Amino acid sequence: MKTVTLEVASREDVTRRALRAFKGKRQRARISFASPELLWKVLTAKRWEVLKAMAGQGPLTIREVARRVERDVKAVHGDVHALIDAGLLEWTEADQVAFPFNAIRVEFTLRAA
């Protein structure tokens, strides 16, 4: 199963992982955010529904995604583009969108101030 991890990480952590990858060390699929607030700004409840509807389904048209989440096509269109910009979805050659993972893992730690 191909899983992507959404995480809160510092630039230094991301740089260290990139350097390890350049040295040939295998890395898991990750999308990093600078803060939990940024992660939740990008991954809204409506966008989470889009990802759940698309997980493991293969490429879909935006209209089909909208039908599956029972929402307006125009609103889903905006959410799909935000998820593409974040690296969670991608366009296919057939002008469809795909969620190239089977699962999402969200990982961050909340510490006392």
Phi and psi in degrees as a GROMACS rama.xvg file:
@    title "Ramachandran Plot"
@    xaxis  label "Phi"
@    yaxis  label "Psi"
@TYPE xy
-92.4059  115.078  LYS-2
-114.867  139.247  THR-3
-107.773  138.495  VAL-4
-105.425  123.737  THR-5
-94.6358  127.424  LEU-6
-141.091  161.333  GLU-7
-100.991  121.705  VAL-8
-147.636  151.04  ALA-9
-77.1564  162.28  SER-10
-59.4524  -35.9436  ARG-11
-63.8337  -42.2263  GLU-12
-62.8006  -42.9225  ASP-13
-64.8396  -42.3337  VAL-14
-62.6324  -43.2996  THR-15
-59.7644  -43.651  ARG-16
-65.1028  -40.1239  ARG-17
-62.6669  -42.443  ALA-18
-64.0457  -39.6958  LEU-19
-63.6154  -38.7136  ARG-20
-64.9923  -40.9625  ALA-21
-63.4608  -26.3482  PHE-22
-84.4035  2.77309  LYS-23
94.9198  4.78635  GLY-24
-82.0818  125.714  LYS-25
-63.6598  135.665  ARG-26
-121.326  148.768  GLN-27
-75.9375  157.936  ARG-28
-67.8122  123.185  ALA-29
-139.229  145.892  ARG-30
-126.861  120.475  ILE-31
-104.929  144.634  SER-32
-123.127  148.367  PHE-33
-72.1064  -24.4614  ALA-34
-153.474  158.859  SER-35
-60.772  -34.6814  PRO-36
-61.3557  -41.5169  GLU-37
-67.8537  -41.0656  LEU-38
-57.7953  -47.4696  LEU-39
-73.8578  -23.3999  TRP-40
-68.1309  -40.2221  LYS-41
-78.2842  -42.1855  VAL-42
-100.066  71.6893  LEU-43
-71.6955  169.051  THR-44
-59.2206  -41.0108  ALA-45
-66.1131  -39.7265  LYS-46
-70.002  -33.8897  ARG-47
-61.8898  -40.4856  TRP-48
-61.7011  -40.0233  GLU-49
-60.1128  -47.7037  VAL-50
-62.9297  -41.7739  LEU-51
-61.666  -40.0511  LYS-52
-69.1413  -26.8923  ALA-53
-95.0125  -19.4088  MET-54
-57.081  122.859  ALA-55
73.7542  7.47896  GLY-56
-95.7767  -10.8905  GLN-57
80.3234  -175.75  GLY-58
-63.7925  139.69  PRO-59
-136.771  154.282  LEU-60
-77.2747  157.434  THR-61
-61.6194  -37.3561  ILE-62
-60.3649  -41.1565  ARG-63
-68.0246  -39.0463  GLU-64
-60.8366  -46.0006  VAL-65
-59.2702  -40.2817  ALA-66
-63.6929  -42.0746  ARG-67
-68.3076  -32.1119  ARG-68
-96.8012  0.480852  VAL-69
55.9662  52.9692  GLU-70
-135.191  166.693  ARG-71
-63.9999  137.195  ASP-72
-59.0659  -41.9335  VAL-73
-62.8342  -42.3865  LYS-74
-65.879  -42.6804  ALA-75
-65.5692  -36.9489  VAL-76
-55.8997  -46.2155  HIS-77
-63.2392  -41.9795  GLY-78
-66.5592  -40.7295  ASP-79
-60.8964  -43.7764  VAL-80
-64.8093  -37.3297  HIS-81
-64.4745  -39.3488  ALA-82
-71.2487  -32.5312  LEU-83
-65.6607  -45.8224  ILE-84
-60.0869  -33.2192  ASP-85
-80.5027  -10.2488  ALA-86
90.6558  9.0946  GLY-87
-88.403  -28.4606  LEU-88
-121.32  161.563  LEU-89
-143.125  151.974  GLU-90
-78.7631  146.347  TRP-91
-102.719  169.038  THR-92
-64.5521  -24.1381  GLU-93
-86.7393  14.5422  ALA-94
62.4495  38.2126  ASP-95
-117.375  170.791  GLN-96
-111.673  148.043  VAL-97
-135.292  142.192  ALA-98
-100.568  105.092  PHE-99
-80.3722  21.3489  PRO-100
-129.487  161.638  PHE-101
-99.6151  -17.3118  ASN-102
-151.782  156.296  ALA-103
-123.574  135.954  ILE-104
-119.514  129.034  ARG-105
-106.58  127.294  VAL-106
-137.007  116.429  GLU-107
-161.505  160.983  PHE-108
-115.873  132.983  THR-109
-99.9258  121.732  LEU-110
-113.71  153.138  ARG-111
-64.1068  143.491  ALA-112
